[in-house]
Amino acid sequence: MLRTKDIAVTTQEDNPVLINLVLDVVSNEQADFDGDGVGDNATTAEPINIYVGNGKFDGEYYDFYTDQAGANQINISDYTFYKGSTYAFHKITGNNHPFYLSDIPNLDSGSYHYGTLSISVSSDYTISNERGIITSESMTLTIPADYSKTLYYYCTKLFHTSMVAQLNVGDPPINNTDDDS
């Protein structure tokens, strides 16, 4: 699936330029804007498959990848999850930090840790806000086109309440391609 995205960049002469990017979100290929041979995460569309690795108590709380082997690590905060799109989260390592999502805070604590999710999730496994996905498990969800909440991910271990972070959710980019037909 091709998507377009307008980004503003500044040339070496400090002249602002608007570039219209065409991004392939099925293959998760990343554009190489600085010529170093490595894709630049901040300008990529959202991944459709997200591979979740080990959990930790700092940074983004989990290692995230665009590949099942865990070779292409990404900063999930650099991505936008588009309304109307479907995402599959696959846990590839780290059973000590089960992974789940929420968008309604826990009534007792006010935290999104053990909060609930207003979006339907499908999985071949028994998962919930208290039992997230572990190694070799996955879950899939579609963000509704009219979604207006804030989406969070978290570790479902009881005392891991600090392992909560927000995902960026937004409207899909508008295709600005002129059609002369």
N, C-alpha and C positions, 0 to 999 in steps of 0.2 A: 504494500500500500504506500503510495507516495503522498507526502504532505509537504506544504510549503510553509516557510517561516521567514518573516522579515526580521533582520537584525541590523543594528547600527554599529558600524565599526569606524575607527579612526585610522587614516593612512599614516605613513611615516612623516608626512608633511603636515600632520594635524588637521587634515580635511575630513569632516564627517561624510560617510558614504552609507547609503542604505542598500543592503544586499538582500535579494530574495533567494532563500535556500530551498532546494528540493531535497527532502530527506526520505530515505527508504526505511520505514519503521518495521518492516517484516524481517529484513536481514540484520537490523540493528547496526548497519554500517555507520561509521562516524566520519564526518568530513574533516579533512586535514587542512586547516586554514593557515597554520604557521609554517607548513612545509617541512616539519620534522619527521614525517612518516608515521605519526601517531594521531589517531582520531581525537578531536577536541570535544570533550564531554559537554561543555556548557552550551554548545550549539546543536546538540542532537535532539531529535524528537524522543518521545518516551519509548522505553523498551516494552515490547508486548510480553515477553517472557523475562521474568526477573528471578535470578538465582540467588538464594539467601544462604550465606555461609555462617561462619562462627559469630557468636554474640560476644560482646565485651561491654564494659561499663564506661566507655568514653567514646568520643566522636559521634558517629552515626549509629552506634550500638550494635550494628551488624556489618559484616562484609557483604557487599552486593556485587553481582557479576552479570554480564550479558551472555555468558556461556556456561554450560553444564559442568565443564571441567574446572571452572573457577580460575581461569587464566586471565580473563579480561575484567579486572576489578573496576568498578565505577563508584562515583559519589552519587548516591541516590538523590541528594538534595539538588543536584544539577539538572534533574529531569522534571518534566511536567507530565502528569498523568491526565490525559484528555478525557473530558466528559464524553460519554457515548462510546468509549473504547473498552475493550476487554483485556484483562491482565491475568496472567498466571504466575503465582509466586511458588517457586520450587525450593525446598530446603535441601541443600546439598551437603552440609556438614554442621556439626555442633548440636547435639541433643540436649546440652545443658541450658540452652536458651530457645525454647519453642517460640515460634513467630506467629503473631496474629494482628488483626486490624480492628480499630474502633473509630467511631465518630460521634458517639454519645457518651459523656462522662459517667463514671460509676457514681451512683446516687449517694453512697456512703462517704466516699473520699473526694469526689469532685475531679479525680484524675481520670485520664483515658486508659490507664492500666486497669484491666478488668472492666473497661467500659463495654458498651454494646455496639453493634454495627447495624446501621439501617439498610445496608445493601446486602442482598442475598449472596451467599458464598457457596460454591459447589466444591466438593472434594470427595474422593473415594475413601476418605478416612473420617473417623469421628473427631471432629474438631469443634472448638467453641472458644468463647472469650477466656476460658480458664484452661484450655488445652489446645495450644496452637500447633502448627505443623512442626514436625521433627524430621531428621534426615530421611530422605527418600519419599517424603510426602509433599503434596502440593495442594493449592487451593486456587480457585479461579473466581473472578468477579468482574462485572461490567459496571462501570461508573455511569449512572443515569445521566442523560443529556441535561436534565434540569437540576442536577445535584447542587446543593447550596451549603453543605456542611463542610467541616474540616476533617480530613482523613489522617489518622495516626496509625503507626505501627508500634508494637511493643512486645516484650518478652512476657510469656504467661506464667513464669515462675512466681510464686507467692511473694517473696521478699525482693523481687527485682523491680520495684516500683519506679526507679529512676530511669529504666530503659524504655523510654517513651519518646518518640519523635514524630514530627509532622511530615507528610508527603505533600508535594505541590500538586494541586489539582486546578485545572483551568479549562477554558473553552478551547476547542481545536482551532488551529490557525485557519484563517480565511484564505482560500486560493485566490491570489491576486492576478492570475494569468489572464491576459486579454484574449478574447475569442473573437476573431475577425469573420467568422462564418455567419 
